[in-house]
């Protein structure tokens, strides 16, 4: 059975609003025991809300910011997940992400999310995104939890958390956000606070007026998980500009990442991060290729500061 959702249906089903809704068409598919969500989306610089999720390559071509691939796929999955009006589907993790192609601005991209067997409140899915001419953009697994919205709002701030010491500040180097080629508000790094040949730490304060605040989640704003993942991407890019510019630059770079709130609570863990390096001279860019696992642990709220701690950085 195929159940197409109109834009109005999608708005009713999603807790996200405003800029965060980056799907155009969703169809819920039930074929025996197989449940799928199929989607179409067009990202265009002509749409100010969609342009927020684009970046401009050194060639001048506009493409989707890579972590946003998974937000697109997750939104389709949420649209087709049965739940009550008082429930939210919160994404707890991303696994075995692999990028194959850029998703260029313009044109109608296609995606599919297939639900696998879950456990308890957790829902597991596998997802693929395709270009308008049917080339694979990325593939990944997703894990989500179906929870009561009231439980999130009433969460005990003093409950035990995983903690990590933030490395001592050894520098304060401002991040030149204009170099990233995307909307300055989507650069999830303000300053470099620690720098070594195998490590970098960046600090970022999530603004109260960030354009994604009003849609994720309405009345209980927290930073989007893909923006947490993006913080690792932006920190690694800052590292590349410090250490990997020049004619003898490496081809790839790998790292392990942790996001830590200023109170020491671990917000997210990013394992097996790999990027390819492209460009010439000082214009070297780190392109996300793979991530083995992203685990979302604690919320980050508007006004709070988070530190992206990248360790075990290696170049190949």
ZIRALIN-V804230 format. One record per residue. RES is the residue in one letter. PHI is phi as a letter, one per 20 degrees, with the letter a starting at -180 (* if undefined). NEAR is the number of other ideal C-beta (glycine too) atoms within 12 Angstrom. D_FIRST is the distance of its C-alpha to the first C-alpha in Angstrom with 2 decimals. Layout:
RES,PHI,NEAR,D_FIRST / RES,PHI,NEAR,D_FIRST
This chain:
X,*,13,0.00 / X,d,15,3.80 / X,c,20,6.61 / X,f,21,9.96 / X,d,29,13.01 / X,f,16,16.33 / X,g,18,19.56 / X,f,13,20.41 / X,f,19,17.27 / X,f,31,18.16 / X,f,22,21.72 / X,f,18,20.94 / X,e,32,18.95 / X,e,34,21.42 / X,f,35,24.91 / X,f,36,26.10 / X,b,24,27.74 / X,m,23,29.83 / X,f,28,30.41 / X,f,37,28.03 / X,e,39,24.86 / X,c,45,24.54 / X,c,42,20.98 / X,d,30,20.26 / X,c,26,16.56 / X,c,41,13.72 / X,c,29,9.95 / X,e,31,8.11 / X,d,25,5.76 / X,c,18,5.09 / X,c,15,6.21 / X,m,8,8.75 / X,e,10,11.27 / X,e,18,10.49 / X,d,29,9.74 / X,c,32,10.48 / X,c,44,11.73 / X,d,34,12.63 / X,c,39,15.65 / X,c,28,18.39 / X,b,39,21.91 / X,c,28,25.33 / X,d,38,28.45 / X,c,25,31.50 / X,f,24,35.06 / X,f,13,35.05 / X,d,19,32.88 / X,g,15,35.27 / X,f,23,32.60 / X,f,32,30.85 / X,f,27,34.30 / X,g,32,34.94 / X,d,42,32.70 / X,d,33,34.43 / X,c,40,37.61 / X,d,24,40.04 / X,f,23,41.11 / X,g,20,44.81 / X,f,16,43.95 / X,n,12,42.86 / X,f,17,39.19 / X,d,27,36.70 / X,c,34,33.88 / X,f,45,31.62 / X,f,42,33.37 / X,g,46,31.95 / X,g,39,31.00 / X,f,45,28.91 / X,g,45,26.38 / X,f,49,25.26 / X,f,46,25.22 / X,g,47,22.78 / X,f,46,20.41 / X,f,48,21.05 / X,f,47,20.29 / X,f,45,16.77 / X,f,45,16.32 / X,f,41,17.96 / X,f,42,15.75 / X,d,39,12.64 / X,e,35,14.80 / X,f,19,15.06 / X,a,25,18.77 / X,e,15,21.35 / X,f,13,23.41 / X,e,14,26.24 / X,d,24,24.56 / X,c,32,24.53 / X,d,39,22.82 / X,d,36,25.91 / X,e,42,25.91 / X,e,32,28.53 / X,a,33,28.77 / X,c,44,28.02 / X,c,29,28.85 / X,l,25,29.62 / X,f,38,29.18 / X,b,27,30.21 / X,e,33,30.68 / X,d,23,30.82 / X,c,25,31.18 / X,f,34,31.96 / X,d,43,29.45 / X,f,27,31.57 / X,f,31,31.70 / X,n,22,30.14 / X,n,24,27.27 / X,e,22,23.55 / X,e,41,22.58 / X,c,32,19.17 / X,b,47,18.05 / X,b,34,15.51 / X,c,43,15.74 / X,d,30,14.51 / X,f,33,15.31 / X,d,22,17.85 / X,f,15,19.55 / X,d,21,21.62 / X,c,13,24.72 / X,m,13,25.63 / X,e,20,24.79 / X,e,22,24.08 / X,c,35,20.77 / X,d,29,21.03 / X,c,38,19.09 / X,d,30,19.87 / X,c,41,19.73 / X,c,36,20.74 / X,c,44,21.84 / X,c,28,22.75 / X,f,28,25.26 / X,g,21,24.57 / X,e,14,25.94 / X,m,16,23.59 / X,e,19,26.25 / X,f,23,25.39 / X,e,36,26.78 / X,b,38,26.35 / X,c,29,24.73 / X,a,43,24.98 / X,d,33,23.91 / X,c,47,23.42 / X,c,35,24.29 / X,c,38,23.69 / X,c,26,24.89 / X,e,28,23.56 / X,c,27,26.81 / X,f,20,28.33 / X,g,23,29.62 / X,f,15,32.81 / X,f,18,33.52 / X,f,26,33.57 / X,f,20,35.86 / X,e,12,38.11 / X,g,19,38.33 / X,f,10,41.93 / X,f,16,43.49 / X,e,8,46.06 / X,f,12,43.68 / X,g,11,44.53 / X,c,19,43.19 / X,f,20,43.48 / X,d,17,46.50 / X,b,26,48.04 / X,f,16,51.33 / X,f,27,51.12 / X,g,25,53.48 / X,g,14,56.75 / X,f,17,56.85 / X,d,16,59.05 / X,b,20,58.36 / X,b,15,56.88 / X,d,23,55.63 / X,f,17,53.68 / X,e,29,50.43 / X,e,20,50.58 / X,f,23,47.11 / X,f,13,47.68 / X,f,26,47.63 / X,f,32,43.95 / X,m,27,42.74 / X,c,34,40.27 / X,g,28,40.52 / X,g,21,43.33 / X,f,24,41.34 / X,d,36,38.83 / X,e,33,41.60 / X,e,46,41.41 / X,a,41,45.06 / X,d,29,48.31 / X,b,28,51.09 / X,e,35,51.90 / X,d,33,53.71 / X,b,29,54.30 / X,b,27,54.59 / X,b,21,55.53 / X,f,15,54.94 / X,c,18,52.14 / X,a,30,50.93 / X,b,43,50.10 / X,c,41,49.40 / X,d,45,48.21 / X,d,35,48.09 / X,b,40,45.72 / X,d,24,45.76 / X,f,36,42.41 / X,f,24,43.51 / X,f,15,42.83 / X,d,13,42.09 / X,f,32,39.69 / X,f,28,37.02 / X,e,39,34.17 / X,f,30,35.79 / X,f,22,34.50 / X,d,28,30.82 / X,b,39,30.75 / X,d,31,30.78 / X,g,21,31.89 / X,n,16,34.84 / X,b,24,34.94 / X,f,32,35.31 / X,c,38,35.20 / X,f,38,35.16 / X,g,41,31.84 / X,g,42,31.44 / X,f,41,31.23 / X,f,46,34.54 / X,f,46,36.06 / X,f,42,35.03 / X,f,46,36.48 / X,f,46,39.77 / X,f,51,40.19 / X,g,45,39.54 / X,f,46,42.12 / X,f,49,44.65 / X,f,51,44.48 / X,f,46,44.99 / X,f,43,48.07 / X,f,43,49.33 / X,g,35,48.90 / X,f,32,51.01 / X,e,28,53.67 / X,c,29,53.91 / X,d,34,52.10 / X,e,23,53.40 / X,o,17,55.67 / X,f,11,55.80 / X,e,13,55.48 / X,f,25,52.23 / X,f,24,49.94 / X,e,20,46.63 / X,c,24,44.44 / X,b,37,44.82 / X,c,32,43.34 / X,a,38,43.62 / X,d,28,42.59 / X,c,46,41.88 / X,c,38,42.06 / X,d,48,41.73 / X,c,38,44.23 / X,f,36,44.88 / X,f,25,48.51 / X,e,22,48.73 / X,n,21,48.00 / X,f,29,44.47 / X,f,30,42.10 / X,e,43,39.22 / X,b,44,37.39 / X,c,34,38.11 / X,c,45,37.30 / X,d,27,37.98 / X,m,26,38.44 / X,e,44,38.43 / X,c,35,39.26 / X,c,38,40.01 / X,e,28,41.42 / X,d,31,44.46 / X,c,24,44.99 / X,o,25,47.57 / X,c,15,51.33 / X,l,14,54.33 / X,e,18,53.53 / X,e,22,50.14 / X,d,32,48.23 / X,c,36,44.62 / X,e,41,42.52 / X,d,31,38.98 / X,g,45,36.54 / X,d,28,35.34 / X,b,29,34.23 / X,b,41,34.06 / X,f,24,33.73 / X,b,25,32.96 / X,c,42,32.89 / X,d,27,33.32 / X,e,34,33.34 / X,d,27,35.83 / X,c,34,37.41 / X,f,31,36.72 / X,d,38,38.95 / X,d,29,39.73 / X,g,25,41.30 / X,n,19,45.02 / X,e,29,44.86 / X,d,30,46.10 / X,c,44,44.45 / X,d,42,46.08 / X,e,50,44.32 / X,d,41,46.24 / X,d,46,45.80 / X,c,29,47.73 / X,l,23,48.26 / X,f,34,47.95 / X,c,24,48.61 / X,d,25,48.80 / X,c,16,48.41
